[in-house]
Amino acid sequence: MLDSPGIGVAIVLVVLAVFVIIVVVRAVRIVPQARAGIVERLGKYNRTLLPGLTLLIPFVDRLLPLLDLREQVVSFPPQPVITEDNLVVSIDTVVYYQITEPRAATYEIANYIQAVEQLTTTTLRNVVGGLNLEEALTSRDQINGQLRGVLDEATGKWGIRVSRVELKAIDPPLSIQDSMEKQMRAERDRRAAILTAEGTKQADILTAEGQRQAAILKAEGDAKAAILRADGEAQAIQKVFDAIHAGNPDQKLLAYQYLQTLPKLAEGSSNKLWIIPSEVGEALKGIGGVLGNLVPEDGKPGPRPTP
């Protein structure tokens, strides 16, 4: 049978060991990197814990949930906003923020995420309410800048810095979307028609320019060819003229050549009537004289001359 005092001592030792373990667990805390902790002593703010190992007084100090010091992003659900021209658009916003002062983020605002969402909604309605639909769709940078300025100024006392505000989507009503699509389609058709007309115009201009250049080149070619033919004929005539004068022909040879040329005047199917020049008589007289000189006095024909 075990001794009763021994059992009591063992129980006390076990209780003390458990108590020491609990005290050590509650006294030693490790704060991770990019985290911060708020320590309250007897319900009052005591200090802000930085990353690393720290010691607390058990049952006196209380460590609040750690805060994330990294930049965070939160996406808010679509918010209906009325524009200046009384159209309701749905706008999705995305806010990038970072906790810069853990103490202010803990004690200056109850729920900073909800506060940022509500402030974003009200500011967005004020900004977009002064713009029409077209300006709201094309002025995202301006809206983002105004939202960021208002949020950064309001959240500064909460220990939060708003770095960026982005409009994720701006959705106008379905009827307005259909009208915008029709307008864009008509604008694209108009631009296509203009481009087609411009292309046709340029093609016609280039074709006319090409035809003009071709006509000019053809005319220049014909002129040069005519000049060359005229030069050739002139040179041929000059050579014939020089040859005739160099040979010193008499009247009889010229008359004979003149008669040989006469049949060529009647060549061609269009020559129905042709006139004999008066010089033919003179040529015939010359030929007759030549032939008369060849007949002897007895009246008998002599040998025919060799032409």
ChimeraX commands (.cxc) that place a marker at each C-alpha (Angstrom):
marker #1 position 0.00,0.00,0.00 radius 0.5
marker #1 position 1.43,3.37,-1.13 radius 0.5
marker #1 position 2.04,6.16,1.32 radius 0.5
marker #1 position -0.65,8.91,1.13 radius 0.5
marker #1 position 1.85,11.83,1.60 radius 0.5
marker #1 position 3.88,10.48,-1.35 radius 0.5
marker #1 position 0.83,10.51,-3.59 radius 0.5
marker #1 position 0.04,14.06,-2.58 radius 0.5
marker #1 position 3.58,15.21,-3.30 radius 0.5
marker #1 position 3.46,13.59,-6.73 radius 0.5
marker #1 position 0.19,15.29,-7.57 radius 0.5
marker #1 position 1.58,18.63,-6.45 radius 0.5
marker #1 position 4.68,18.10,-8.56 radius 0.5
marker #1 position 2.56,17.24,-11.60 radius 0.5
marker #1 position 0.39,20.30,-11.08 radius 0.5
marker #1 position 3.49,22.46,-10.71 radius 0.5
marker #1 position 4.97,21.03,-13.90 radius 0.5
marker #1 position 1.78,21.71,-15.84 radius 0.5
marker #1 position 1.64,25.22,-14.41 radius 0.5
marker #1 position 5.27,25.88,-15.39 radius 0.5
marker #1 position 4.60,24.62,-18.93 radius 0.5
marker #1 position 1.55,26.87,-19.25 radius 0.5
marker #1 position 3.51,29.84,-17.90 radius 0.5
marker #1 position 6.37,29.22,-20.32 radius 0.5
marker #1 position 3.98,28.84,-23.25 radius 0.5
marker #1 position 2.17,32.03,-22.37 radius 0.5
marker #1 position 5.36,33.93,-21.58 radius 0.5
marker #1 position 7.44,33.09,-24.65 radius 0.5
marker #1 position 6.08,34.29,-27.97 radius 0.5
marker #1 position 7.63,34.34,-31.44 radius 0.5
marker #1 position 6.41,36.96,-33.91 radius 0.5
marker #1 position 6.97,36.00,-37.61 radius 0.5
marker #1 position 8.47,38.32,-40.20 radius 0.5
marker #1 position 6.12,41.01,-41.66 radius 0.5
marker #1 position 3.81,40.60,-38.68 radius 0.5
marker #1 position 3.15,42.82,-35.68 radius 0.5
marker #1 position 1.50,42.16,-32.32 radius 0.5
marker #1 position -0.22,44.44,-29.83 radius 0.5
marker #1 position 0.42,43.69,-26.14 radius 0.5
marker #1 position -2.11,44.81,-23.54 radius 0.5
marker #1 position -1.19,44.81,-19.87 radius 0.5
marker #1 position -4.15,44.58,-17.59 radius 0.5
marker #1 position -6.39,45.67,-20.45 radius 0.5
marker #1 position -4.32,48.70,-21.44 radius 0.5
marker #1 position -2.02,49.16,-24.44 radius 0.5
marker #1 position 1.51,48.33,-23.47 radius 0.5
marker #1 position 3.70,47.96,-26.56 radius 0.5
marker #1 position 3.88,46.73,-30.16 radius 0.5
marker #1 position 5.80,43.51,-30.74 radius 0.5
marker #1 position 8.17,43.39,-33.71 radius 0.5
marker #1 position 9.25,40.19,-35.50 radius 0.5
marker #1 position 11.39,37.94,-33.28 radius 0.5
marker #1 position 11.35,36.35,-29.82 radius 0.5
marker #1 position 9.69,38.19,-26.94 radius 0.5
marker #1 position 8.67,37.47,-23.34 radius 0.5
marker #1 position 5.33,38.29,-21.74 radius 0.5
marker #1 position 4.14,38.30,-18.19 radius 0.5
marker #1 position 1.68,35.43,-17.90 radius 0.5
marker #1 position -1.84,36.28,-16.82 radius 0.5
marker #1 position -0.92,39.98,-16.93 radius 0.5
marker #1 position 0.00,40.64,-20.55 radius 0.5
marker #1 position -2.32,39.67,-23.35 radius 0.5
marker #1 position -1.21,39.41,-26.99 radius 0.5
marker #1 position -3.87,40.42,-29.53 radius 0.5
marker #1 position -4.12,38.65,-32.90 radius 0.5
marker #1 position -1.13,39.42,-35.09 radius 0.5
marker #1 position -1.50,41.98,-37.86 radius 0.5
marker #1 position -0.15,41.44,-41.41 radius 0.5
marker #1 position 2.13,44.30,-42.46 radius 0.5
marker #1 position 2.38,43.25,-46.11 radius 0.5
marker #1 position 0.49,45.05,-48.86 radius 0.5
marker #1 position -2.89,43.45,-49.29 radius 0.5
marker #1 position -5.60,43.59,-51.90 radius 0.5
marker #1 position -9.32,43.44,-51.35 radius 0.5
marker #1 position -11.98,43.27,-54.04 radius 0.5
marker #1 position -15.33,44.82,-53.25 radius 0.5
marker #1 position -18.59,43.58,-54.79 radius 0.5
marker #1 position -20.22,45.60,-57.62 radius 0.5
marker #1 position -21.79,48.83,-56.50 radius 0.5
marker #1 position -24.64,50.58,-58.40 radius 0.5
marker #1 position -23.71,54.15,-59.23 radius 0.5
marker #1 position -25.85,56.79,-60.98 radius 0.5
marker #1 position -24.07,58.93,-63.56 radius 0.5
marker #1 position -24.77,62.54,-64.42 radius 0.5
marker #1 position -27.05,61.52,-67.30 radius 0.5
marker #1 position -29.18,59.36,-64.92 radius 0.5
marker #1 position -27.85,55.98,-65.99 radius 0.5
marker #1 position -27.17,53.26,-63.42 radius 0.5
marker #1 position -23.82,51.55,-63.90 radius 0.5
marker #1 position -22.31,48.73,-61.87 radius 0.5
marker #1 position -18.70,49.31,-60.82 radius 0.5
marker #1 position -16.29,46.77,-59.30 radius 0.5
marker #1 position -13.38,48.22,-57.32 radius 0.5
marker #1 position -10.10,46.77,-56.12 radius 0.5
marker #1 position -8.16,48.46,-53.29 radius 0.5
marker #1 position -4.49,47.87,-52.45 radius 0.5
marker #1 position -3.64,48.86,-48.88 radius 0.5
marker #1 position -0.97,48.31,-46.24 radius 0.5
marker #1 position -0.95,48.66,-42.45 radius 0.5
marker #1 position 1.67,51.18,-41.47 radius 0.5
marker #1 position 0.73,51.73,-37.78 radius 0.5
marker #1 position -0.51,48.58,-35.97 radius 0.5
marker #1 position -1.62,50.50,-32.88 radius 0.5
marker #1 position -3.84,52.91,-34.87 radius 0.5
marker #1 position -5.25,50.07,-36.99 radius 0.5
marker #1 position -6.25,48.30,-33.75 radius 0.5
marker #1 position -7.63,51.14,-31.66 radius 0.5
marker #1 position -8.66,53.90,-34.11 radius 0.5
marker #1 position -11.09,51.82,-36.18 radius 0.5
marker #1 position -13.17,48.80,-35.31 radius 0.5
marker #1 position -13.10,47.13,-38.75 radius 0.5
marker #1 position -10.82,48.87,-41.23 radius 0.5
marker #1 position -11.79,46.58,-44.13 radius 0.5
marker #1 position -15.46,47.47,-43.82 radius 0.5
marker #1 position -14.57,51.13,-43.31 radius 0.5
marker #1 position -12.47,51.17,-46.50 radius 0.5
marker #1 position -15.29,49.50,-48.44 radius 0.5
marker #1 position -17.91,51.98,-47.33 radius 0.5
marker #1 position -15.61,54.94,-47.91 radius 0.5
marker #1 position -14.80,53.64,-51.40 radius 0.5
marker #1 position -18.49,53.28,-52.23 radius 0.5
marker #1 position -19.46,56.77,-51.12 radius 0.5
marker #1 position -16.45,58.40,-52.77 radius 0.5
marker #1 position -17.09,56.48,-55.98 radius 0.5
marker #1 position -20.68,57.67,-56.09 radius 0.5
marker #1 position -19.61,61.27,-55.56 radius 0.5
marker #1 position -16.96,61.12,-58.29 radius 0.5
marker #1 position -18.96,59.19,-60.92 radius 0.5
marker #1 position -22.10,61.20,-60.14 radius 0.5
marker #1 position -20.45,64.24,-61.75 radius 0.5
marker #1 position -19.59,62.41,-64.97 radius 0.5
marker #1 position -21.73,61.16,-67.83 radius 0.5
marker #1 position -21.52,57.59,-69.09 radius 0.5
marker #1 position -18.97,58.27,-71.81 radius 0.5
marker #1 position -16.71,60.20,-69.44 radius 0.5
marker #1 position -17.03,57.47,-66.80 radius 0.5
marker #1 position -15.99,54.83,-69.33 radius 0.5
marker #1 position -13.01,56.81,-70.62 radius 0.5
marker #1 position -11.79,58.49,-67.40 radius 0.5
marker #1 position -10.69,55.53,-65.31 radius 0.5
marker #1 position -7.31,57.03,-64.47 radius 0.5
marker #1 position -8.96,60.22,-63.26 radius 0.5
marker #1 position -11.46,58.29,-61.12 radius 0.5
marker #1 position -8.71,56.08,-59.70 radius 0.5
marker #1 position -6.63,59.12,-58.77 radius 0.5
marker #1 position -9.53,60.85,-56.99 radius 0.5
marker #1 position -10.48,57.68,-55.10 radius 0.5
marker #1 position -6.91,57.09,-54.00 radius 0.5
marker #1 position -6.51,60.67,-52.77 radius 0.5
marker #1 position -9.71,60.57,-50.69 radius 0.5
marker #1 position -9.04,57.10,-49.26 radius 0.5
marker #1 position -5.41,57.82,-48.45 radius 0.5
marker #1 position -6.36,61.00,-46.61 radius 0.5
marker #1 position -9.18,59.36,-44.64 radius 0.5
marker #1 position -7.33,56.14,-43.76 radius 0.5
marker #1 position -4.11,57.87,-42.66 radius 0.5
marker #1 position -5.37,58.30,-39.10 radius 0.5
marker #1 position -6.31,54.61,-39.06 radius 0.5
marker #1 position -2.71,53.57,-39.63 radius 0.5
marker #1 position -3.48,52.36,-43.18 radius 0.5
marker #1 position -1.93,53.53,-46.42 radius 0.5
marker #1 position -3.95,53.05,-49.62 radius 0.5
marker #1 position -1.44,52.60,-52.45 radius 0.5
marker #1 position -3.72,51.93,-55.40 radius 0.5
marker #1 position -7.39,51.92,-56.31 radius 0.5
marker #1 position -8.48,50.25,-59.54 radius 0.5
marker #1 position -11.86,50.05,-61.26 radius 0.5
marker #1 position -12.07,46.43,-62.26 radius 0.5
marker #1 position -15.22,46.76,-64.36 radius 0.5
marker #1 position -17.80,49.37,-65.34 radius 0.5
marker #1 position -20.95,47.68,-66.62 radius 0.5
marker #1 position -23.66,49.94,-68.12 radius 0.5
marker #1 position -27.25,48.66,-68.55 radius 0.5
marker #1 position -27.91,46.03,-71.23 radius 0.5
marker #1 position -29.90,48.44,-73.40 radius 0.5
marker #1 position -27.01,50.91,-73.33 radius 0.5
marker #1 position -24.57,48.12,-74.15 radius 0.5
marker #1 position -26.65,47.16,-77.21 radius 0.5
marker #1 position -26.76,50.79,-78.36 radius 0.5
marker #1 position -23.01,51.15,-77.87 radius 0.5
marker #1 position -22.36,47.96,-79.84 radius 0.5
marker #1 position -24.56,49.21,-82.71 radius 0.5
marker #1 position -22.78,52.55,-82.65 radius 0.5
marker #1 position -19.37,50.89,-82.69 radius 0.5
marker #1 position -20.48,48.59,-85.53 radius 0.5
marker #1 position -21.72,51.56,-87.54 radius 0.5
marker #1 position -18.47,53.41,-86.87 radius 0.5
marker #1 position -16.44,50.39,-88.03 radius 0.5
marker #1 position -18.58,50.11,-91.19 radius 0.5
marker #1 position -18.08,53.82,-91.87 radius 0.5
marker #1 position -14.33,53.53,-91.47 radius 0.5
marker #1 position -14.29,50.45,-93.71 radius 0.5
marker #1 position -16.26,52.32,-96.39 radius 0.5
marker #1 position -13.89,55.29,-96.14 radius 0.5
marker #1 position -10.86,53.05,-96.43 radius 0.5
marker #1 position -12.38,51.23,-99.41 radius 0.5
marker #1 position -13.17,54.52,-101.14 radius 0.5
marker #1 position -9.67,55.81,-100.43 radius 0.5
marker #1 position -8.19,52.60,-101.84 radius 0.5
marker #1 position -10.33,52.82,-104.98 radius 0.5
marker #1 position -9.39,56.47,-105.42 radius 0.5
marker #1 position -5.70,55.74,-105.07 radius 0.5
marker #1 position -6.02,52.82,-107.50 radius 0.5
marker #1 position -7.77,55.04,-110.09 radius 0.5
marker #1 position -5.15,57.75,-109.65 radius 0.5
marker #1 position -2.31,55.27,-110.08 radius 0.5
marker #1 position -4.01,53.71,-113.12 radius 0.5
marker #1 position -4.55,57.10,-114.75 radius 0.5
marker #1 position -0.99,58.11,-113.96 radius 0.5
marker #1 position 0.27,54.87,-115.48 radius 0.5
marker #1 position -1.81,55.37,-118.61 radius 0.5
marker #1 position -0.59,58.95,-118.94 radius 0.5
marker #1 position 3.03,57.87,-118.59 radius 0.5
marker #1 position 2.45,55.08,-121.12 radius 0.5
marker #1 position 0.86,57.51,-123.60 radius 0.5
marker #1 position 3.73,59.97,-123.14 radius 0.5
marker #1 position 6.32,57.25,-123.64 radius 0.5
marker #1 position 4.44,55.90,-126.69 radius 0.5
marker #1 position 4.21,59.39,-128.22 radius 0.5
marker #1 position 7.88,59.97,-127.57 radius 0.5
marker #1 position 8.68,56.61,-129.15 radius 0.5
marker #1 position 6.52,57.36,-132.22 radius 0.5
marker #1 position 8.13,60.79,-132.58 radius 0.5
marker #1 position 11.63,59.35,-132.38 radius 0.5
marker #1 position 10.67,56.59,-134.84 radius 0.5
marker #1 position 9.23,59.16,-137.29 radius 0.5
marker #1 position 12.35,61.28,-136.95 radius 0.5
marker #1 position 14.54,58.25,-137.58 radius 0.5
marker #1 position 12.45,57.21,-140.61 radius 0.5
marker #1 position 12.55,60.75,-141.98 radius 0.5
marker #1 position 16.31,60.87,-141.43 radius 0.5
marker #1 position 16.66,57.52,-143.20 radius 0.5
marker #1 position 14.53,58.60,-146.15 radius 0.5
marker #1 position 16.39,61.89,-146.37 radius 0.5
marker #1 position 19.70,60.08,-146.38 radius 0.5
marker #1 position 18.41,57.65,-149.04 radius 0.5
marker #1 position 17.16,60.51,-151.21 radius 0.5
marker #1 position 20.41,62.32,-150.71 radius 0.5
marker #1 position 22.38,59.24,-151.72 radius 0.5
marker #1 position 20.21,58.70,-154.83 radius 0.5
marker #1 position 20.53,62.37,-155.72 radius 0.5
marker #1 position 24.27,62.23,-155.26 radius 0.5
marker #1 position 24.50,59.03,-157.29 radius 0.5
marker #1 position 22.43,60.50,-160.13 radius 0.5
marker #1 position 24.49,63.65,-160.28 radius 0.5
marker #1 position 27.69,61.68,-159.98 radius 0.5
marker #1 position 26.66,59.54,-162.99 radius 0.5
marker #1 position 25.78,62.65,-165.04 radius 0.5
marker #1 position 22.74,61.07,-166.84 radius 0.5
marker #1 position 21.53,62.52,-170.11 radius 0.5
marker #1 position 17.99,63.41,-171.13 radius 0.5
marker #1 position 17.37,60.07,-172.76 radius 0.5
marker #1 position 18.10,58.02,-169.61 radius 0.5
marker #1 position 15.96,60.27,-167.51 radius 0.5
marker #1 position 13.06,59.92,-169.96 radius 0.5
marker #1 position 13.41,56.15,-169.92 radius 0.5
marker #1 position 13.41,55.99,-166.11 radius 0.5
marker #1 position 10.38,58.29,-166.06 radius 0.5
marker #1 position 8.42,55.89,-168.26 radius 0.5
marker #1 position 9.36,52.93,-166.03 radius 0.5
marker #1 position 7.94,54.80,-163.03 radius 0.5
marker #1 position 4.56,55.46,-164.63 radius 0.5
marker #1 position 3.11,51.93,-164.15 radius 0.5
marker #1 position 3.74,52.13,-160.43 radius 0.5
marker #1 position 1.33,55.03,-160.26 radius 0.5
marker #1 position -1.50,52.71,-161.28 radius 0.5
marker #1 position -0.77,50.07,-158.66 radius 0.5
marker #1 position -3.35,49.54,-155.94 radius 0.5
marker #1 position -7.04,48.69,-155.99 radius 0.5
marker #1 position -8.10,52.25,-155.11 radius 0.5
marker #1 position -6.59,53.82,-158.22 radius 0.5
marker #1 position -9.61,54.05,-160.57 radius 0.5
marker #1 position -8.50,57.16,-162.42 radius 0.5
marker #1 position -5.04,58.60,-162.81 radius 0.5
marker #1 position -3.79,61.58,-164.77 radius 0.5
marker #1 position -0.72,61.55,-166.99 radius 0.5
marker #1 position 1.46,64.58,-166.38 radius 0.5
marker #1 position 2.35,66.90,-169.22 radius 0.5
marker #1 position 5.96,65.87,-168.92 radius 0.5
marker #1 position 5.07,62.48,-170.44 radius 0.5
marker #1 position 4.90,64.02,-173.89 radius 0.5
marker #1 position 8.37,65.42,-173.55 radius 0.5
marker #1 position 9.58,62.04,-172.36 radius 0.5
marker #1 position 7.93,60.28,-175.33 radius 0.5
marker #1 position 9.49,62.77,-177.71 radius 0.5
marker #1 position 12.86,62.02,-176.24 radius 0.5
marker #1 position 12.30,58.29,-176.57 radius 0.5
marker #1 position 11.04,58.73,-180.13 radius 0.5
marker #1 position 14.10,60.67,-181.04 radius 0.5
marker #1 position 16.26,57.94,-179.64 radius 0.5
marker #1 position 14.43,55.26,-181.57 radius 0.5
marker #1 position 14.54,57.40,-184.79 radius 0.5
marker #1 position 18.25,57.64,-184.61 radius 0.5
marker #1 position 18.49,53.88,-184.47 radius 0.5
marker #1 position 16.56,53.30,-187.83 radius 0.5
marker #1 position 18.86,53.18,-190.98 radius 0.5
marker #1 position 18.21,55.17,-194.21 radius 0.5
marker #1 position 16.92,52.15,-196.18 radius 0.5
marker #1 position 13.99,51.88,-193.74 radius 0.5
marker #1 position 14.90,48.52,-192.36 radius 0.5
marker #1 position 15.10,48.16,-188.67 radius 0.5
marker #1 position 18.49,47.70,-187.32 radius 0.5
marker #1 position 19.61,45.89,-184.21 radius 0.5
marker #1 position 17.77,46.76,-181.02 radius 0.5
marker #1 position 19.87,48.67,-178.60 radius 0.5
marker #1 position 20.73,47.11,-175.33 radius 0.5
marker #1 position 19.14,49.11,-172.57 radius 0.5
marker link #1:1,2 radius 0.2
marker link #1:2,3 radius 0.2
marker link #1:3,4 radius 0.2
marker link #1:4,5 radius 0.2
marker link #1:5,6 radius 0.2
marker link #1:6,7 radius 0.2
marker link #1:7,8 radius 0.2
marker link #1:8,9 radius 0.2
marker link #1:9,10 radius 0.2
marker link #1:10,11 radius 0.2
marker link #1:11,12 radius 0.2
marker link #1:12,13 radius 0.2
marker link #1:13,14 radius 0.2
marker link #1:14,15 radius 0.2
marker link #1:15,16 radius 0.2
marker link #1:16,17 radius 0.2
marker link #1:17,18 radius 0.2
marker link #1:18,19 radius 0.2
marker link #1:19,20 radius 0.2
marker link #1:20,21 radius 0.2
marker link #1:21,22 radius 0.2
marker link #1:22,23 radius 0.2
marker link #1:23,24 radius 0.2
marker link #1:24,25 radius 0.2
marker link #1:25,26 radius 0.2
marker link #1:26,27 radius 0.2
marker link #1:27,28 radius 0.2
marker link #1:28,29 radius 0.2
marker link #1:29,30 radius 0.2
marker link #1:30,31 radius 0.2
marker link #1:31,32 radius 0.2
marker link #1:32,33 radius 0.2
marker link #1:33,34 radius 0.2
marker link #1:34,35 radius 0.2
marker link #1:35,36 radius 0.2
marker link #1:36,37 radius 0.2
marker link #1:37,38 radius 0.2
marker link #1:38,39 radius 0.2
marker link #1:39,40 radius 0.2
marker link #1:40,41 radius 0.2
marker link #1:41,42 radius 0.2
marker link #1:42,43 radius 0.2
marker link #1:43,44 radius 0.2
marker link #1:44,45 radius 0.2
marker link #1:45,46 radius 0.2
marker link #1:46,47 radius 0.2
marker link #1:47,48 radius 0.2
marker link #1:48,49 radius 0.2
marker link #1:49,50 radius 0.2
marker link #1:50,51 radius 0.2
marker link #1:51,52 radius 0.2
marker link #1:52,53 radius 0.2
marker link #1:53,54 radius 0.2
marker link #1:54,55 radius 0.2
marker link #1:55,56 radius 0.2
marker link #1:56,57 radius 0.2
marker link #1:57,58 radius 0.2
marker link #1:58,59 radius 0.2
marker link #1:59,60 radius 0.2
marker link #1:60,61 radius 0.2
marker link #1:61,62 radius 0.2
marker link #1:62,63 radius 0.2
marker link #1:63,64 radius 0.2
marker link #1:64,65 radius 0.2
marker link #1:65,66 radius 0.2
marker link #1:66,67 radius 0.2
marker link #1:67,68 radius 0.2
marker link #1:68,69 radius 0.2
marker link #1:69,70 radius 0.2
marker link #1:70,71 radius 0.2
marker link #1:71,72 radius 0.2
marker link #1:72,73 radius 0.2
marker link #1:73,74 radius 0.2
marker link #1:74,75 radius 0.2
marker link #1:75,76 radius 0.2
marker link #1:76,77 radius 0.2
marker link #1:77,78 radius 0.2
marker link #1:78,79 radius 0.2
marker link #1:79,80 radius 0.2
marker link #1:80,81 radius 0.2
marker link #1:81,82 radius 0.2
marker link #1:82,83 radius 0.2
marker link #1:83,84 radius 0.2
marker link #1:84,85 radius 0.2
marker link #1:85,86 radius 0.2
marker link #1:86,87 radius 0.2
marker link #1:87,88 radius 0.2
marker link #1:88,89 radius 0.2
marker link #1:89,90 radius 0.2
marker link #1:90,91 radius 0.2
marker link #1:91,92 radius 0.2
marker link #1:92,93 radius 0.2
marker link #1:93,94 radius 0.2
marker link #1:94,95 radius 0.2
marker link #1:95,96 radius 0.2
marker link #1:96,97 radius 0.2
marker link #1:97,98 radius 0.2
marker link #1:98,99 radius 0.2
marker link #1:99,100 radius 0.2
marker link #1:100,101 radius 0.2
marker link #1:101,102 radius 0.2
marker link #1:102,103 radius 0.2
marker link #1:103,104 radius 0.2
marker link #1:104,105 radius 0.2
marker link #1:105,106 radius 0.2
marker link #1:106,107 radius 0.2
marker link #1:107,108 radius 0.2
marker link #1:108,109 radius 0.2
marker link #1:109,110 radius 0.2
marker link #1:110,111 radius 0.2
marker link #1:111,112 radius 0.2
marker link #1:112,113 radius 0.2
marker link #1:113,114 radius 0.2
marker link #1:114,115 radius 0.2
marker link #1:115,116 radius 0.2
marker link #1:116,117 radius 0.2
marker link #1:117,118 radius 0.2
marker link #1:118,119 radius 0.2
marker link #1:119,120 radius 0.2
marker link #1:120,121 radius 0.2
marker link #1:121,122 radius 0.2
marker link #1:122,123 radius 0.2
marker link #1:123,124 radius 0.2
marker link #1:124,125 radius 0.2
marker link #1:125,126 radius 0.2
marker link #1:126,127 radius 0.2
marker link #1:127,128 radius 0.2
marker link #1:128,129 radius 0.2
marker link #1:129,130 radius 0.2
marker link #1:130,131 radius 0.2
marker link #1:131,132 radius 0.2
marker link #1:132,133 radius 0.2
marker link #1:133,134 radius 0.2
marker link #1:134,135 radius 0.2
marker link #1:135,136 radius 0.2
marker link #1:136,137 radius 0.2
marker link #1:137,138 radius 0.2
marker link #1:138,139 radius 0.2
marker link #1:139,140 radius 0.2
marker link #1:140,141 radius 0.2
marker link #1:141,142 radius 0.2
marker link #1:142,143 radius 0.2
marker link #1:143,144 radius 0.2
marker link #1:144,145 radius 0.2
marker link #1:145,146 radius 0.2
marker link #1:146,147 radius 0.2
marker link #1:147,148 radius 0.2
marker link #1:148,149 radius 0.2
marker link #1:149,150 radius 0.2
marker link #1:150,151 radius 0.2
marker link #1:151,152 radius 0.2
marker link #1:152,153 radius 0.2
marker link #1:153,154 radius 0.2
marker link #1:154,155 radius 0.2
marker link #1:155,156 radius 0.2
marker link #1:156,157 radius 0.2
marker link #1:157,158 radius 0.2
marker link #1:158,159 radius 0.2
marker link #1:159,160 radius 0.2
marker link #1:160,161 radius 0.2
marker link #1:161,162 radius 0.2
marker link #1:162,163 radius 0.2
marker link #1:163,164 radius 0.2
marker link #1:164,165 radius 0.2
marker link #1:165,166 radius 0.2
marker link #1:166,167 radius 0.2
marker link #1:167,168 radius 0.2
marker link #1:168,169 radius 0.2
marker link #1:169,170 radius 0.2
marker link #1:170,171 radius 0.2
marker link #1:171,172 radius 0.2
marker link #1:172,173 radius 0.2
marker link #1:173,174 radius 0.2
marker link #1:174,175 radius 0.2
marker link #1:175,176 radius 0.2
marker link #1:176,177 radius 0.2
marker link #1:177,178 radius 0.2
marker link #1:178,179 radius 0.2
marker link #1:179,180 radius 0.2
marker link #1:180,181 radius 0.2
marker link #1:181,182 radius 0.2
marker link #1:182,183 radius 0.2
marker link #1:183,184 radius 0.2
marker link #1:184,185 radius 0.2
marker link #1:185,186 radius 0.2
marker link #1:186,187 radius 0.2
marker link #1:187,188 radius 0.2
marker link #1:188,189 radius 0.2
marker link #1:189,190 radius 0.2
marker link #1:190,191 radius 0.2
marker link #1:191,192 radius 0.2
marker link #1:192,193 radius 0.2
marker link #1:193,194 radius 0.2
marker link #1:194,195 radius 0.2
marker link #1:195,196 radius 0.2
marker link #1:196,197 radius 0.2
marker link #1:197,198 radius 0.2
marker link #1:198,199 radius 0.2
marker link #1:199,200 radius 0.2
marker link #1:200,201 radius 0.2
marker link #1:201,202 radius 0.2
marker link #1:202,203 radius 0.2
marker link #1:203,204 radius 0.2
marker link #1:204,205 radius 0.2
marker link #1:205,206 radius 0.2
marker link #1:206,207 radius 0.2
marker link #1:207,208 radius 0.2
marker link #1:208,209 radius 0.2
marker link #1:209,210 radius 0.2
marker link #1:210,211 radius 0.2
marker link #1:211,212 radius 0.2
marker link #1:212,213 radius 0.2
marker link #1:213,214 radius 0.2
marker link #1:214,215 radius 0.2
marker link #1:215,216 radius 0.2
marker link #1:216,217 radius 0.2
marker link #1:217,218 radius 0.2
marker link #1:218,219 radius 0.2
marker link #1:219,220 radius 0.2
marker link #1:220,221 radius 0.2
marker link #1:221,222 radius 0.2
marker link #1:222,223 radius 0.2
marker link #1:223,224 radius 0.2
marker link #1:224,225 radius 0.2
marker link #1:225,226 radius 0.2
marker link #1:226,227 radius 0.2
marker link #1:227,228 radius 0.2
marker link #1:228,229 radius 0.2
marker link #1:229,230 radius 0.2
marker link #1:230,231 radius 0.2
marker link #1:231,232 radius 0.2
marker link #1:232,233 radius 0.2
marker link #1:233,234 radius 0.2
marker link #1:234,235 radius 0.2
marker link #1:235,236 radius 0.2
marker link #1:236,237 radius 0.2
marker link #1:237,238 radius 0.2
marker link #1:238,239 radius 0.2
marker link #1:239,240 radius 0.2
marker link #1:240,241 radius 0.2
marker link #1:241,242 radius 0.2
marker link #1:242,243 radius 0.2
marker link #1:243,244 radius 0.2
marker link #1:244,245 radius 0.2
marker link #1:245,246 radius 0.2
marker link #1:246,247 radius 0.2
marker link #1:247,248 radius 0.2
marker link #1:248,249 radius 0.2
marker link #1:249,250 radius 0.2
marker link #1:250,251 radius 0.2
marker link #1:251,252 radius 0.2
marker link #1:252,253 radius 0.2
marker link #1:253,254 radius 0.2
marker link #1:254,255 radius 0.2
marker link #1:255,256 radius 0.2
marker link #1:256,257 radius 0.2
marker link #1:257,258 radius 0.2
marker link #1:258,259 radius 0.2
marker link #1:259,260 radius 0.2
marker link #1:260,261 radius 0.2
marker link #1:261,262 radius 0.2
marker link #1:262,263 radius 0.2
marker link #1:263,264 radius 0.2
marker link #1:264,265 radius 0.2
marker link #1:265,266 radius 0.2
marker link #1:266,267 radius 0.2
marker link #1:267,268 radius 0.2
marker link #1:268,269 radius 0.2
marker link #1:269,270 radius 0.2
marker link #1:270,271 radius 0.2
marker link #1:271,272 radius 0.2
marker link #1:272,273 radius 0.2
marker link #1:273,274 radius 0.2
marker link #1:274,275 radius 0.2
marker link #1:275,276 radius 0.2
marker link #1:276,277 radius 0.2
marker link #1:277,278 radius 0.2
marker link #1:278,279 radius 0.2
marker link #1:279,280 radius 0.2
marker link #1:280,281 radius 0.2
marker link #1:281,282 radius 0.2
marker link #1:282,283 radius 0.2
marker link #1:283,284 radius 0.2
marker link #1:284,285 radius 0.2
marker link #1:285,286 radius 0.2
marker link #1:286,287 radius 0.2
marker link #1:287,288 radius 0.2
marker link #1:288,289 radius 0.2
marker link #1:289,290 radius 0.2
marker link #1:290,291 radius 0.2
marker link #1:291,292 radius 0.2
marker link #1:292,293 radius 0.2
marker link #1:293,294 radius 0.2
marker link #1:294,295 radius 0.2
marker link #1:295,296 radius 0.2
marker link #1:296,297 radius 0.2
marker link #1:297,298 radius 0.2
marker link #1:298,299 radius 0.2
marker link #1:299,300 radius 0.2
marker link #1:300,301 radius 0.2
marker link #1:301,302 radius 0.2
marker link #1:302,303 radius 0.2
marker link #1:303,304 radius 0.2
marker link #1:304,305 radius 0.2
marker link #1:305,306 radius 0.2
marker link #1:306,307 radius 0.2
view
